[in-house]
């Protein structure tokens, strides 16, 4: 594990034209590499618009395999720019089996790991259950909440809706993750008033910074930006709020973007997690003998 690590985020708009979207991703990757970044996080589904606003079977034609053009292009950029890149694809695993998949490309080693989104939402404007199968449970490469080993450290990669669940962050920490990364696509209903928008934004940042505190790990979050219309015309679309950020192992905010195209970067002293965990030894004091009820959906108190 590198003691100090320059980590960057590509916060961008995206289009259904994958070439155009990936060109935008590449510009961000090159800009961050020129500034000294060694690890770069891209946002969720950065090669296309957020197509889950409607249910449309023709959208499955946009999915691709782990050997497809997006992974191939990112692997080439990782090698050329000497980067570890965390990207995102709409994965076709088999006929009728699709995932929202984070991919990790390690410099000259290519694809070294994947994480298939485990928590799948189904809400107005976010109809993800129509498109995505949850990742497989269990331990091991590409399964469950398993960190991905890279030349820069062990990455606890989770995706968007996963960010609201402390269990996911904890399991990544227990499996030895050196930092937590959340590629994201989250935004407002344009009809939300300013007060509601602010509450949602603050809650989103607070829950993820709390994962840093509870686990003594840095957190890196990449969100998309811009208004994306509802393709069906039935809704008012989504205003993606950006505000990508990087926090340290005590939840301290190191850098935060705004709502425009931006490539924030911070230096993470990864070794500080050891110091933080010595003064806040949550892992030592966990009552693992008393948590059995956490595997229940709900406890009926009657």
C-alpha positions as CSV (number, residue, x, y, z in Angstrom):
1,X,0.0,0.0,0.0
2,X,1.3,3.5,-0.9
3,X,1.6,5.6,2.2
4,X,0.4,8.7,0.3
5,X,-1.8,8.5,-2.7
6,X,-2.9,11.2,-5.1
7,X,-6.6,10.3,-5.9
8,X,-8.6,12.1,-8.6
9,X,-12.3,12.2,-9.7
10,X,-13.7,12.7,-13.2
11,X,-17.0,14.5,-12.7
12,X,-18.7,14.9,-16.1
13,X,-21.7,15.0,-18.3
14,X,-22.5,11.9,-20.4
15,X,-24.4,11.1,-23.6
16,X,-25.8,8.0,-25.2
17,X,-23.0,8.3,-27.8
18,X,-20.4,6.2,-26.0
19,X,-17.5,7.7,-28.0
20,X,-18.5,11.2,-27.0
21,X,-18.9,10.2,-23.3
22,X,-15.6,8.3,-23.2
23,X,-13.8,11.1,-24.9
24,X,-15.0,13.3,-22.0
25,X,-13.8,10.7,-19.5
26,X,-10.4,10.5,-21.3
27,X,-10.0,14.3,-21.1
28,X,-10.5,14.1,-17.4
29,X,-8.1,11.2,-17.0
30,X,-5.4,12.9,-18.9
31,X,-5.8,16.1,-16.9
32,X,-5.6,14.3,-13.6
33,X,-2.6,12.2,-14.7
34,X,-0.8,15.4,-15.7
35,X,-1.4,16.8,-12.2
36,X,0.1,13.7,-10.6
37,X,-3.0,11.5,-9.9
38,X,-2.3,7.8,-9.5
39,X,-5.8,6.5,-8.8
40,X,-8.8,8.0,-10.6
41,X,-12.5,7.3,-10.0
42,X,-15.1,7.7,-12.7
43,X,-18.8,8.1,-12.1
44,X,-21.5,5.5,-12.4
45,X,-22.4,4.6,-16.0
46,X,-20.2,7.3,-17.3
47,X,-20.3,6.0,-20.9
48,X,-24.0,6.7,-21.3
49,X,-26.8,8.9,-20.0
50,X,-28.6,7.5,-16.9
51,X,-31.1,5.4,-18.9
52,X,-33.0,4.0,-15.9
53,X,-35.6,6.9,-15.9
54,X,-37.8,4.6,-18.0
55,X,-38.2,0.9,-18.7
56,X,-37.3,0.1,-22.3
57,X,-36.0,-3.3,-23.5
58,X,-34.1,-1.7,-26.4
59,X,-31.7,-0.2,-23.9
60,X,-30.3,-3.6,-23.2
61,X,-28.6,-3.3,-26.6
62,X,-26.2,-0.7,-25.0
63,X,-24.8,-3.3,-22.6
64,X,-21.4,-4.8,-23.2
65,X,-19.1,-7.6,-21.9
66,X,-16.1,-7.2,-19.7
67,X,-14.0,-7.6,-22.9
68,X,-16.0,-4.8,-24.6
69,X,-15.0,-1.4,-25.9
70,X,-15.3,0.5,-22.7
71,X,-13.1,-1.8,-20.6
72,X,-10.6,-2.1,-23.5
73,X,-10.3,1.7,-23.9
74,X,-9.9,2.3,-20.1
75,X,-7.3,-0.5,-19.9
76,X,-5.3,1.3,-22.7
77,X,-5.5,4.6,-20.8
78,X,-4.5,3.0,-17.5
79,X,-1.4,1.6,-19.2
80,X,-0.5,4.7,-21.1
81,X,-1.1,7.1,-18.2
82,X,0.3,4.8,-15.5
83,X,-3.0,5.0,-13.6
84,X,-5.3,2.7,-11.6
85,X,-8.8,3.5,-13.0
86,X,-12.1,2.7,-11.5
87,X,-14.7,2.8,-14.3
88,X,-18.3,1.7,-14.8
89,X,-20.2,-0.3,-17.4
90,X,-23.7,-1.7,-18.1
91,X,-22.5,-5.3,-18.2
92,X,-24.0,-8.1,-20.3
93,X,-23.0,-11.2,-18.4
94,X,-25.3,-13.6,-20.4
95,X,-28.5,-13.4,-22.3
96,X,-31.1,-11.8,-20.0
97,X,-28.5,-11.3,-17.3
98,X,-27.2,-7.7,-16.9
99,X,-25.3,-5.9,-14.1
100,X,-24.3,-2.4,-13.1
101,X,-20.6,-3.2,-12.8
102,X,-17.6,-1.2,-11.6
103,X,-14.4,-2.2,-13.3
104,X,-10.8,-1.7,-12.0
105,X,-7.9,-1.3,-14.5
106,X,-4.4,-1.5,-13.0
107,X,-1.7,0.2,-15.1
108,X,0.0,-2.5,-17.1
109,X,-2.1,-5.4,-15.7
110,X,-5.4,-4.5,-17.3
111,X,-8.7,-5.6,-15.7
112,X,-7.9,-6.8,-12.2
113,X,-11.3,-6.8,-10.6
114,X,-15.0,-6.1,-10.8
115,X,-17.8,-5.2,-8.4
116,X,-21.4,-5.8,-9.4
117,X,-23.8,-3.4,-7.6
118,X,-25.5,-5.2,-4.7
119,X,-28.3,-2.8,-3.7
120,X,-30.6,-2.1,-6.6
121,X,-33.2,0.7,-6.2
122,X,-36.6,0.9,-7.8
123,X,-38.1,4.4,-7.4
124,X,-39.7,6.9,-9.7
125,X,-37.0,7.9,-12.2
126,X,-34.6,5.2,-10.9
127,X,-36.1,2.0,-12.3
128,X,-32.9,0.0,-11.9
129,X,-34.4,-3.3,-11.0
130,X,-35.7,-3.6,-14.6
131,X,-32.1,-3.5,-15.9
132,X,-29.8,-4.8,-13.2
133,X,-29.4,-8.1,-11.4
134,X,-27.7,-7.7,-8.0
135,X,-24.2,-9.0,-7.6
136,X,-23.6,-12.5,-6.3
137,X,-23.3,-12.9,-2.6
138,X,-20.4,-14.6,-0.9
139,X,-16.6,-14.1,-0.8
140,X,-14.0,-14.1,-3.5
141,X,-13.2,-12.3,-6.7
142,X,-16.1,-10.4,-8.1
143,X,-18.5,-11.6,-5.4
144,X,-20.3,-9.7,-2.7
145,X,-18.5,-7.1,-0.7
146,X,-15.0,-8.1,-1.7
147,X,-12.2,-5.5,-2.0
148,X,-10.1,-5.5,-5.2
149,X,-6.3,-5.7,-4.9
150,X,-4.3,-3.3,-7.0
151,X,-0.7,-2.1,-7.1
152,X,-1.8,0.9,-5.1
153,X,-3.7,-0.8,-2.4
154,X,-6.9,-2.7,-1.7
155,X,-10.0,-0.9,-3.1
156,X,-13.4,-1.2,-1.4
157,X,-15.5,-0.3,-4.5
158,X,-19.3,0.1,-4.0
159,X,-21.8,1.7,-6.3
160,X,-24.4,4.5,-5.7
161,X,-27.3,3.0,-3.8
162,X,-24.8,0.9,-1.9
163,X,-23.6,4.2,-0.3
164,X,-26.6,4.4,2.0
165,X,-25.9,1.1,3.7
166,X,-23.4,1.0,6.6
167,X,-23.3,-2.8,6.3
168,X,-21.7,-2.6,2.9
169,X,-19.0,-0.2,4.0
170,X,-18.3,-2.3,7.2
171,X,-18.0,-5.5,5.3
172,X,-15.5,-3.9,2.9
173,X,-13.5,-2.6,5.9
174,X,-13.6,-6.0,7.6
175,X,-12.2,-7.6,4.4
176,X,-9.2,-5.2,4.5
177,X,-10.1,-2.4,2.2
178,X,-7.7,0.6,2.3
179,X,-10.3,3.1,1.1
180,X,-13.9,3.2,0.0
181,X,-14.9,4.4,-3.5
182,X,-18.5,5.2,-4.6
183,X,-19.2,5.8,-8.3
184,X,-22.6,7.5,-8.3
185,X,-25.5,8.8,-10.3
186,X,-27.8,10.8,-8.0
187,X,-29.8,13.9,-8.6
188,X,-32.9,16.0,-7.8
189,X,-36.4,15.9,-9.1
190,X,-36.6,19.4,-10.8
191,X,-39.8,19.9,-8.8
192,X,-38.0,19.7,-5.5
193,X,-37.8,23.1,-3.8
194,X,-34.4,24.5,-2.7
195,X,-34.8,23.4,0.9
196,X,-35.5,19.8,0.0
197,X,-32.6,19.8,-2.5
198,X,-30.3,20.9,0.3
199,X,-31.5,18.3,2.7
200,X,-31.0,15.5,0.2
201,X,-27.5,16.7,-0.7
202,X,-26.4,17.1,2.9
203,X,-27.8,13.7,3.8
204,X,-26.0,12.1,0.8
205,X,-22.6,13.6,1.9
206,X,-23.2,13.0,5.6
207,X,-23.9,9.2,5.3
208,X,-20.8,8.6,3.2
209,X,-18.5,10.7,5.5
210,X,-20.0,8.7,8.4
211,X,-18.7,5.5,6.7
212,X,-15.2,7.1,6.8
213,X,-15.6,7.8,10.5
214,X,-17.1,4.4,11.4
215,X,-14.4,2.5,9.6
216,X,-11.4,4.7,9.8
217,X,-11.0,4.8,6.0
218,X,-10.8,7.5,3.4
219,X,-13.9,7.8,1.1
220,X,-13.9,8.9,-2.6
221,X,-17.2,9.7,-4.3
222,X,-17.8,10.6,-8.0
223,X,-21.2,11.9,-9.1
224,X,-22.5,12.9,-12.5
225,X,-23.7,16.4,-13.5
226,X,-26.2,18.1,-15.7
227,X,-29.9,17.8,-16.5
228,X,-31.0,14.6,-18.2
229,X,-34.5,14.5,-19.7
230,X,-36.9,11.7,-19.2
231,X,-36.8,9.9,-22.6
232,X,-40.5,8.9,-22.3
233,X,-41.6,12.5,-21.8
234,X,-43.7,11.5,-18.8
235,X,-41.4,12.9,-16.2
236,X,-39.4,16.1,-15.8
237,X,-36.0,14.4,-15.8
238,X,-33.2,14.5,-13.3
239,X,-30.9,17.3,-12.2
240,X,-27.7,15.5,-11.3
241,X,-26.1,17.5,-8.5
242,X,-22.4,16.7,-8.8
243,X,-20.6,17.7,-5.6
244,X,-18.1,14.8,-5.9
245,X,-15.8,14.7,-2.9
246,X,-12.9,13.1,-1.1
247,X,-12.9,12.6,2.7
248,X,-10.2,11.4,5.1
249,X,-10.5,8.6,7.7
250,X,-12.1,10.9,10.2
251,X,-14.7,12.1,7.7
252,X,-12.8,15.3,7.2
253,X,-13.7,16.9,3.8
254,X,-10.5,17.2,1.7
255,X,-11.9,18.4,-1.6
256,X,-15.4,18.9,-3.0
257,X,-16.5,19.7,-6.6
258,X,-19.4,21.9,-7.6
259,X,-22.1,21.2,-10.2
260,X,-20.0,21.7,-13.2
261,X,-17.4,19.6,-15.1
262,X,-14.6,19.3,-12.6
263,X,-11.7,17.0,-11.8
264,X,-11.0,17.3,-8.1
265,X,-7.9,15.7,-6.6
266,X,-6.5,15.2,-3.1
267,X,-3.5,13.5,-1.5
268,X,-4.7,10.7,0.9
269,X,-2.2,9.7,3.7
270,X,-3.4,6.1,3.7
271,X,-1.2,5.2,6.6
272,X,-3.2,7.6,8.9
273,X,-6.0,5.0,9.1
274,X,-3.7,3.0,11.4
275,X,-3.3,6.1,13.7
276,X,-7.1,6.8,13.6
277,X,-8.0,3.2,14.4
278,X,-5.7,3.3,17.4
279,X,-7.5,6.2,19.0
280,X,-11.0,5.2,17.8
281,X,-10.8,1.3,18.0
282,X,-14.3,0.5,16.7
283,X,-13.2,-2.8,15.3
284,X,-11.8,-3.8,18.7
285,X,-15.0,-2.9,20.6
286,X,-17.6,-4.3,18.2
287,X,-20.0,-6.7,20.0
288,X,-20.0,-9.4,17.3
289,X,-21.6,-11.7,19.8
290,X,-24.7,-9.5,20.0
291,X,-25.4,-8.6,16.3
292,X,-27.2,-11.7,15.2
293,X,-30.5,-9.8,14.6
294,X,-28.8,-7.8,11.8
295,X,-29.5,-10.6,9.5
296,X,-33.3,-10.2,10.0
297,X,-35.3,-8.0,7.7
298,X,-37.2,-6.5,10.6
299,X,-37.9,-7.3,14.2
300,X,-41.6,-7.4,15.0
301,X,-41.9,-6.0,18.6
302,X,-45.3,-7.2,19.6
